[in-house]
Amino acid sequence: MLQNTGKLAGRTLFITGASRGIGKAIALKAARDGANIVIAAKTSEPHPKLPGTIYTAADEVEAAGGRALPCVVDIRDEQQIGAAVQRAVETFGGIDILVNNASAISLTGTLETPMKKVDLMLGINLRGTYLTSKMVIPHLLKSRSPHILNLSPPLNLNPIWFKNHTAYTMAKYGMSMCVLGMAEEFRGQIAINALWPKTAIQTAAMDMLGGEGVGRQCRKADIIADAAYAILSKPKDYTGHFLVDEDVLRAHGVQDFDQYAVQPGHPLLPDFFLDEAPEMLAKQMEQHGATPAFKPSSTTPNSGGPIESTFDIIKAVINNDVVNATQAIYRFDLSGEHSGVWFLDLKSGSGSAGQGEPPSKADVVMTMDSSDFSKMFAGKLKPTLAFMSGKLRIKGDMTLAIKLEKLMSRMNKAKL
């Protein structure tokens, strides 16, 4: 871990989305220096699925040695941001650092993304970042060491990072464009940079997106907190950079990155936007045995081919409990050597699976090459990785798609 140096002692950080995850990790790192932390987030009451509130985060900040000011803030609301900024200035005498961490995500295609979700992502990621920056900048200009740090990626225009989730990429890149423009606008006055993780980070959002077992492929939020600390400790002329956590820490002498892994030694899931050849990364992950979805069956393949053999295995594990827990119908549109349409009905009766159209309209349609389908169900290709690398396209309810991955994980544990 990067050691604290005390450089943030007495400084005031305004952090959006700081009630949990990466935002809270950055807050706690700064608090160990004795910093003042404005926890600007929406969660004031316990959430049924997500841990932490602004008040529990404030308790942790103060236990770590900092001073905390919890503020209920929806960064789409100009009045709420303004009130929180005013309280911060009145309480701590000013603001030195803004961390734009709050973000919304929906990894869905154009036709599958409701405009409500498009508006949410653009409203939080782009507009919220711009608005919060606009309202904090007048106070940063009065600071001796002002910084803005956006948790957003380098602007990689490879189409593969757009084609499966155009709305999310547009919204996330909006945060990066704020860095690009504002860094030049305020050069010499405020350090404005972006930070992005090299690998997936385990957060509540990642657990919801990636399904059961994804945490083993992630690093802890501490790596982002350490990298952010290093950046925020620099002078204000360090600006306009799009930084990756691992690169920042290597430059500061960190060599042991296993200490940041949720499960040291386990292959890691690369994050979005960083590599121009994500399919090569996927191949490398497969070669390293990245988290099998379930173990290959010892059953000898029958004459019907690998896809039919796979569905024979699936049929053997379908039962009422699986149907009741899943309540979804899946359609698989396969191309390549063993092309065809297959279905998995985990909604009707005791469930069924086979070749052809599903008995009712599918809740989720998955499109991929037949060889990748075989790898996925043989435990050689993680569904999350297949989706991220563009090998798997998903249309329909993403929550139900994640349920299928959870089912695969249970099948793996059963050693089928």
C-alpha positions as CSV (number, residue, x, y, z in Angstrom):
1,M,0.0,0.0,0.0
2,L,1.1,3.6,-0.7
3,Q,2.1,5.2,2.6
4,N,0.3,8.3,3.8
5,T,2.7,11.3,4.0
6,G,0.4,13.9,5.6
7,K,0.2,16.1,2.5
8,L,-3.6,16.2,2.7
9,A,-3.8,17.2,6.3
10,G,-6.2,20.0,6.9
11,R,-7.4,20.0,3.2
12,T,-11.1,19.8,2.4
13,L,-12.2,17.2,-0.2
14,F,-15.7,17.3,-1.7
15,I,-16.3,13.7,-2.9
16,T,-19.5,12.7,-4.8
17,G,-20.7,9.2,-4.3
18,A,-18.6,8.8,-1.2
19,S,-21.1,6.7,0.9
20,R,-19.6,3.5,-0.4
21,G,-17.1,1.9,-2.8
22,I,-14.4,3.9,-4.5
23,G,-15.6,7.2,-3.2
24,K,-15.5,6.1,0.3
25,A,-12.1,4.4,-0.1
26,I,-10.6,7.7,-1.3
27,A,-12.3,9.5,1.6
28,L,-10.7,7.1,4.1
29,K,-7.3,7.4,2.6
30,A,-7.4,11.2,2.9
31,A,-8.9,11.0,6.3
32,R,-5.8,9.2,7.6
33,D,-3.9,12.4,6.9
34,G,-6.4,14.4,8.9
35,A,-8.3,15.8,5.9
36,N,-11.8,17.2,6.0
37,I,-14.2,15.1,3.9
38,V,-17.6,16.3,2.4
39,I,-19.5,13.1,1.8
40,A,-21.9,14.2,-1.0
41,A,-24.2,11.3,-1.9
42,K,-27.9,10.3,-2.0
43,T,-28.0,7.5,0.5
44,S,-29.2,8.8,3.8
45,E,-31.2,5.7,4.8
46,P,-30.0,2.1,4.5
47,H,-30.4,0.6,1.0
48,P,-31.9,-2.9,0.7
49,K,-29.1,-4.1,-1.7
50,L,-26.2,-1.6,-1.3
51,P,-24.1,-1.2,1.9
52,G,-23.6,2.1,3.7
53,T,-25.1,5.6,4.0
54,I,-23.6,9.1,4.2
55,Y,-23.7,8.8,8.0
56,T,-22.0,5.4,8.3
57,A,-19.3,6.7,5.9
58,A,-18.9,9.8,8.1
59,D,-18.4,7.6,11.1
60,E,-15.6,5.7,9.3
61,V,-14.0,8.9,8.2
62,E,-13.8,10.3,11.7
63,A,-12.6,7.0,13.1
64,A,-9.7,7.2,10.5
65,G,-8.7,10.6,11.8
66,G,-10.5,13.0,9.5
67,R,-13.4,15.4,9.9
68,A,-16.6,14.5,8.1
69,L,-19.6,16.5,6.7
70,P,-22.3,14.2,5.4
71,C,-24.6,15.9,2.8
72,V,-27.6,14.5,1.0
73,V,-26.8,15.3,-2.6
74,D,-28.2,14.2,-5.9
75,I,-25.7,15.7,-8.3
76,R,-28.5,16.2,-10.9
77,D,-30.0,18.8,-8.5
78,E,-28.4,22.2,-8.7
79,Q,-29.9,23.4,-5.4
80,Q,-28.7,20.3,-3.5
81,I,-25.1,20.8,-4.8
82,G,-25.2,24.5,-4.0
83,A,-26.4,23.8,-0.5
84,A,-23.7,21.2,0.1
85,V,-21.0,23.5,-1.3
86,Q,-22.1,26.3,1.0
87,R,-22.2,24.0,4.0
88,A,-18.7,22.8,3.2
89,V,-17.3,26.4,3.0
90,E,-19.1,27.4,6.2
91,T,-17.8,24.3,8.1
92,F,-14.3,24.0,6.8
93,G,-13.5,27.5,5.4
94,G,-13.2,26.5,1.8
95,I,-12.8,23.5,-0.6
96,D,-9.4,22.4,-1.9
97,I,-10.2,19.2,-3.8
98,L,-13.2,17.9,-5.8
99,V,-13.4,14.2,-6.6
100,N,-16.1,13.5,-9.2
101,N,-16.8,9.9,-8.5
102,A,-20.6,9.5,-8.7
103,S,-21.6,7.5,-11.8
104,A,-24.5,5.5,-13.3
105,I,-24.1,2.5,-15.6
106,S,-26.3,0.4,-17.9
107,L,-24.4,-2.0,-20.2
108,T,-27.2,-2.3,-22.8
109,G,-27.5,-1.7,-26.5
110,T,-29.4,1.2,-28.2
111,L,-32.7,-0.6,-28.6
112,E,-32.6,-2.1,-25.1
113,T,-31.8,1.1,-23.2
114,P,-34.9,3.0,-22.0
115,M,-34.6,6.8,-22.3
116,K,-35.1,7.0,-18.6
117,K,-31.7,5.2,-18.2
118,V,-30.1,7.3,-20.9
119,D,-31.2,10.4,-19.1
120,L,-30.0,9.0,-15.7
121,M,-26.5,8.2,-17.1
122,L,-26.1,11.5,-18.9
123,G,-27.6,13.4,-15.9
124,I,-25.2,11.9,-13.4
125,N,-22.0,11.1,-15.4
126,L,-21.9,14.1,-17.7
127,R,-24.2,16.9,-16.4
128,G,-23.6,16.1,-12.8
129,T,-19.9,16.1,-13.2
130,Y,-20.0,19.4,-15.1
131,L,-22.4,21.0,-12.7
132,T,-20.6,20.0,-9.6
133,S,-17.3,21.2,-11.1
134,K,-18.9,24.5,-12.1
135,M,-20.1,25.2,-8.6
136,V,-17.0,24.1,-6.8
137,I,-14.4,25.8,-9.1
138,P,-14.9,29.4,-7.6
139,H,-13.8,28.0,-4.2
140,L,-11.0,25.9,-5.7
141,L,-9.5,29.1,-7.2
142,K,-9.0,30.4,-3.7
143,S,-7.1,27.3,-2.6
144,R,-3.3,27.0,-2.5
145,S,-3.4,23.5,-3.9
146,P,-6.6,23.0,-5.9
147,H,-7.5,19.7,-7.6
148,I,-10.3,18.1,-9.6
149,L,-10.1,14.4,-10.1
150,N,-12.7,12.6,-12.3
151,L,-13.1,8.9,-12.1
152,S,-13.3,8.4,-15.8
153,P,-11.3,6.7,-18.6
154,P,-9.0,7.8,-21.4
155,L,-10.8,8.8,-24.5
156,N,-10.3,5.6,-26.5
157,L,-12.4,5.8,-29.8
158,N,-12.1,2.2,-30.7
159,P,-15.7,1.3,-31.8
160,I,-15.7,-1.9,-29.7
161,W,-16.1,0.3,-26.6
162,F,-19.2,1.8,-28.1
163,K,-21.1,-0.9,-29.9
164,N,-22.5,-2.8,-27.0
165,H,-23.3,0.1,-24.7
166,T,-23.3,3.4,-26.6
167,A,-25.3,5.4,-24.1
168,Y,-23.0,4.4,-21.2
169,T,-19.8,5.2,-23.2
170,M,-21.2,8.6,-24.2
171,A,-22.0,9.4,-20.6
172,K,-18.7,8.2,-19.2
173,Y,-16.7,9.9,-21.9
174,G,-18.5,13.1,-21.0
175,M,-16.7,13.0,-17.7
176,S,-13.4,12.6,-19.5
177,M,-14.2,15.5,-21.9
178,C,-14.8,17.7,-18.8
179,V,-11.1,16.9,-17.9
180,L,-9.9,17.6,-21.4
181,G,-11.6,21.0,-21.6
182,M,-11.4,22.3,-18.1
183,A,-7.7,21.3,-17.7
184,E,-6.9,23.7,-20.5
185,E,-9.3,26.3,-19.4
186,F,-7.9,26.5,-15.9
187,R,-4.3,25.5,-16.6
188,G,-1.9,27.1,-14.0
189,Q,-4.9,27.6,-11.7
190,I,-6.3,24.2,-10.9
191,A,-4.9,20.7,-11.4
192,I,-7.6,18.7,-13.3
193,N,-7.0,15.0,-14.1
194,A,-8.8,11.7,-14.7
195,L,-8.1,8.4,-13.1
196,W,-9.2,4.9,-14.3
197,P,-8.6,1.4,-13.0
198,K,-6.6,-1.1,-15.1
199,T,-8.7,-4.0,-13.8
200,A,-12.2,-4.3,-12.5
201,I,-12.7,-3.0,-9.0
202,Q,-14.9,-4.9,-6.5
203,T,-17.8,-2.6,-5.6
204,A,-21.5,-3.3,-4.9
205,A,-22.2,-2.1,-8.5
206,M,-19.7,-4.6,-9.9
207,D,-21.2,-7.4,-7.9
208,M,-24.6,-6.6,-9.3
209,L,-23.2,-6.4,-12.9
210,G,-20.9,-9.3,-12.8
211,G,-22.9,-11.8,-10.8
212,E,-21.7,-14.4,-8.3
213,G,-18.0,-14.9,-8.1
214,V,-16.9,-11.9,-10.1
215,G,-15.2,-10.5,-7.0
216,R,-12.3,-13.0,-7.3
217,Q,-11.4,-11.4,-10.6
218,C,-11.3,-7.9,-9.1
219,R,-9.0,-5.6,-7.2
220,K,-10.1,-3.8,-4.0
221,A,-11.0,-0.1,-4.1
222,D,-7.8,0.6,-2.1
223,I,-5.7,0.6,-5.3
224,I,-7.8,3.5,-6.7
225,A,-7.6,5.3,-3.3
226,D,-3.8,5.0,-3.2
227,A,-3.5,6.3,-6.8
228,A,-5.9,9.1,-6.1
229,Y,-3.8,10.1,-3.1
230,A,-0.6,10.2,-5.1
231,I,-2.3,12.4,-7.7
232,L,-3.9,14.8,-5.2
233,S,-0.6,15.2,-3.5
234,K,1.0,16.8,-6.6
235,P,1.2,20.5,-7.3
236,K,-1.4,22.3,-9.3
237,D,0.7,22.4,-12.5
238,Y,0.2,18.6,-12.8
239,T,-2.8,18.8,-15.0
240,G,-4.6,17.4,-18.1
241,H,-3.5,13.8,-17.5
242,F,-5.6,10.6,-18.1
243,L,-4.1,8.2,-15.6
244,V,-4.3,4.5,-14.9
245,D,-4.1,3.4,-11.3
246,E,-1.4,0.8,-11.7
247,D,0.8,3.1,-13.8
248,V,0.5,5.8,-11.1
249,L,1.5,3.5,-8.3
250,R,4.4,1.9,-10.3
251,A,5.8,5.4,-10.8
252,H,5.6,5.8,-7.0
253,G,7.6,2.6,-6.3
254,V,4.8,0.2,-5.7
255,Q,5.7,-3.3,-7.1
256,D,3.5,-5.7,-5.2
257,F,0.0,-5.5,-6.7
258,D,-1.2,-8.8,-5.3
259,Q,-1.8,-6.8,-2.1
260,Y,-4.7,-5.1,-3.9
261,A,-6.3,-8.3,-5.2
262,V,-9.5,-9.6,-3.7
263,Q,-8.0,-13.1,-4.3
264,P,-4.2,-12.8,-4.7
265,G,-2.9,-14.8,-7.6
266,H,-6.3,-15.1,-9.4
267,P,-6.4,-13.8,-13.0
268,L,-7.9,-10.3,-13.1
269,L,-10.7,-9.0,-15.3
270,P,-9.5,-6.0,-17.4
271,D,-11.6,-2.9,-17.1
272,F,-13.3,-1.2,-20.1
273,F,-11.8,1.4,-22.4
274,L,-8.1,0.7,-22.0
275,D,-7.0,-1.8,-24.6
276,E,-7.4,-1.5,-28.4
277,A,-7.5,-5.3,-28.8
278,P,-9.9,-6.6,-26.0
279,E,-10.3,-9.9,-27.8
280,M,-6.6,-10.5,-27.3
281,L,-7.0,-9.8,-23.6
282,A,-9.9,-12.3,-23.6
283,K,-7.7,-15.0,-25.1
284,Q,-5.0,-14.3,-22.6
285,M,-7.5,-14.6,-19.8
286,E,-8.8,-17.9,-21.1
287,Q,-5.2,-19.2,-21.3
288,H,-4.8,-18.4,-17.6
289,G,-8.0,-20.2,-16.7
290,A,-10.1,-17.2,-15.7
291,T,-12.8,-18.3,-13.4
292,P,-14.7,-21.2,-15.0
293,A,-18.4,-20.7,-15.3
294,F,-18.8,-24.5,-14.5
295,K,-16.5,-27.4,-14.9
296,P,-16.5,-29.5,-18.0
297,S,-18.6,-32.7,-17.8
298,S,-16.8,-36.0,-18.0
299,T,-19.7,-37.3,-20.1
300,T,-18.5,-38.4,-23.6
301,P,-20.0,-36.1,-26.2
302,N,-22.7,-37.7,-28.3
303,S,-23.0,-37.8,-32.0
304,G,-25.2,-34.6,-32.0
305,G,-22.2,-32.3,-31.7
306,P,-20.9,-30.1,-28.9
307,I,-24.0,-27.8,-28.6
308,E,-26.4,-30.7,-28.2
309,S,-24.0,-32.3,-25.7
310,T,-24.0,-29.1,-23.7
311,F,-27.7,-28.9,-23.7
312,D,-27.9,-32.5,-22.5
313,I,-25.8,-31.5,-19.5
314,I,-28.1,-28.4,-18.9
315,K,-31.2,-30.6,-19.0
316,A,-29.8,-32.8,-16.4
317,V,-29.6,-30.0,-13.8
318,I,-32.9,-28.3,-14.5
319,N,-35.3,-28.7,-11.6
320,N,-38.1,-26.8,-9.9
321,D,-35.8,-25.0,-7.5
322,V,-33.7,-23.7,-10.5
323,V,-36.9,-22.6,-12.3
324,N,-38.4,-20.9,-9.2
325,A,-35.1,-19.0,-8.6
326,T,-34.6,-17.9,-12.2
327,Q,-38.0,-17.2,-13.8
328,A,-36.6,-16.4,-17.2
329,I,-36.6,-17.8,-20.8
330,Y,-33.3,-17.6,-22.7
331,R,-32.8,-17.8,-26.5
332,F,-29.3,-18.5,-27.9
333,D,-28.6,-17.4,-31.5
334,L,-25.4,-19.2,-32.5
335,S,-23.3,-18.6,-35.5
336,G,-20.2,-20.4,-36.9
337,E,-19.6,-24.1,-37.4
338,H,-22.6,-25.3,-35.3
339,S,-25.0,-22.4,-36.0
340,G,-28.6,-22.6,-34.9
341,V,-31.2,-21.4,-32.4
342,W,-31.5,-23.0,-29.0
343,F,-33.5,-22.1,-25.9
344,L,-33.5,-22.6,-22.1
345,D,-36.9,-22.2,-20.4
346,L,-36.5,-21.6,-16.7
347,K,-39.9,-20.1,-16.3
348,S,-42.5,-22.7,-17.3
349,G,-43.4,-25.8,-15.3
350,S,-40.2,-27.8,-14.4
351,G,-38.2,-26.1,-17.1
352,S,-37.0,-27.3,-20.5
353,A,-34.1,-26.8,-23.0
354,G,-33.4,-27.7,-26.6
355,Q,-33.0,-26.7,-30.2
356,G,-35.4,-24.3,-31.9
357,E,-37.5,-21.3,-30.8
358,P,-38.5,-21.1,-27.1
359,P,-42.1,-22.0,-26.2
360,S,-42.7,-18.4,-25.2
361,K,-41.1,-15.0,-26.0
362,A,-37.5,-14.9,-24.6
363,D,-36.7,-12.5,-21.8
364,V,-33.0,-12.6,-22.9
365,V,-31.5,-13.2,-26.3
366,M,-27.8,-14.1,-26.4
367,T,-25.9,-14.0,-29.7
368,M,-22.5,-15.5,-30.1
369,D,-20.3,-17.9,-32.1
370,S,-21.1,-21.6,-31.4
371,S,-17.4,-22.3,-30.4
372,D,-17.5,-19.5,-27.8
373,F,-20.9,-20.8,-26.5
374,S,-19.2,-24.2,-26.0
375,K,-16.3,-22.6,-24.2
376,M,-18.6,-20.6,-22.0
377,F,-20.6,-23.6,-20.9
378,A,-17.4,-25.7,-20.6
379,G,-15.9,-23.3,-18.1
380,K,-13.3,-21.9,-20.5
381,L,-14.8,-18.5,-21.1
382,K,-16.4,-16.4,-18.4
383,P,-19.7,-14.8,-19.5
384,T,-18.7,-11.4,-18.1
385,L,-15.5,-11.5,-20.1
386,A,-17.3,-12.7,-23.2
387,F,-19.6,-9.7,-23.0
388,M,-16.8,-7.2,-22.3
389,S,-14.8,-8.5,-25.2
390,G,-17.7,-8.3,-27.7
391,K,-17.9,-12.1,-28.1
392,L,-21.3,-12.1,-26.5
393,R,-24.2,-9.8,-27.3
394,I,-27.1,-9.6,-24.9
395,K,-30.6,-8.2,-25.7
396,G,-33.3,-8.0,-23.0
397,D,-33.3,-7.9,-19.2
398,M,-29.6,-7.7,-18.0
399,T,-30.7,-8.7,-14.5
400,L,-32.0,-12.0,-15.9
401,A,-28.8,-12.4,-17.9
402,I,-26.8,-12.2,-14.7
403,K,-29.1,-14.8,-13.1
404,L,-27.9,-17.2,-15.9
405,E,-24.3,-16.6,-14.9
406,K,-25.2,-17.3,-11.3
407,L,-26.8,-20.5,-12.4
408,M,-23.5,-21.5,-14.2
409,S,-21.6,-20.8,-11.0
410,R,-23.9,-23.1,-9.0
411,M,-23.4,-25.8,-11.7
412,N,-19.7,-25.3,-11.3
413,K,-19.9,-25.8,-7.6
414,A,-21.8,-29.0,-8.2
415,K,-18.9,-30.2,-10.4
416,L,-21.2,-31.1,-13.3
